[in-house]
Amino acid sequence: MPSEPVSRISAVVFDMDGVLTDTEAVWDDVRRGLAAEDGAAWPDDATDRMMGMSTAEWSEYLATTVGLHGDAAAVAERAVSRVAERYREHLPLMPGAVAAVERMASRWPLGLASSSPRRLIDAILDMLDLTPLFRATVSTEEVQAGKPAPDGYRRACELLGVEPATAVAVEDSSNGLRSASAAGMRVVAVPHPGHPPAGDALALAAVRLGSLDELTPELVASLG
């Protein structure tokens, strides 16, 4: 009887906002609210442009391009504090998020590469009791450039001790898909219905799923 093929996948790395947590709308609402408070017009492409940016990048964009009061550091502190407050009130999750993490952790070491600040990453994983399941977590605050640059995903793979070519990334956004692909990883797209990725970014994914319920060990193993 023929033996089952051995998968060459060595790790799975999740994005957080839009993949595990349904928090893109929270970030957008907070940033728009700050702009309104400061009397700054909201550019039509601002939301899409900031997806995947590091804290330093999006706060600089809000301060210099959108025109919020204060420098980038002050803008970041205002925004992150308000987002944290919203999370304490209610942390919205994507359907099947916790179960998907648990399924992947039963077979592979897990990483997380997120554009959220470190303090929010740690708080969310603690709130969900998922901290022990992630061997490596990276905030784009901690690398040179945010998504779509590959830095965050490459750093996650480095911390996991695996080659990016043998790791799978789970992403939802255009810049996230581009980031993971540029890192040389196999990419699973789980598009957020409220913020669907651009066609060219979606084309970079090895497979597109309708929800996290479809993210199974069998599917991920087949990508190897």
Buried (B, 14 or more C-beta within 10 A) or exposed (E): EEEEEEBEBBBBBBBBBBBBBBBBBBBBEBBBEBBEEBEBEEBEEBBBBBBBBBBBBBBBBBBEEBEBBBEBEEBBEBBBEBBBEBBEEEBEBBEBBBEBBEBBBEBBBBBBBBBBBBEBBBBBBEBBEBEEBBBBBBBBBEBEBBBBBBBBBBBBBBBBEBBBEBBBBBBBBBBBBBBBBBBBBBBBBBBBEEBBBEEEBBEBBBBBBEBBEBBBBEBBBEBB
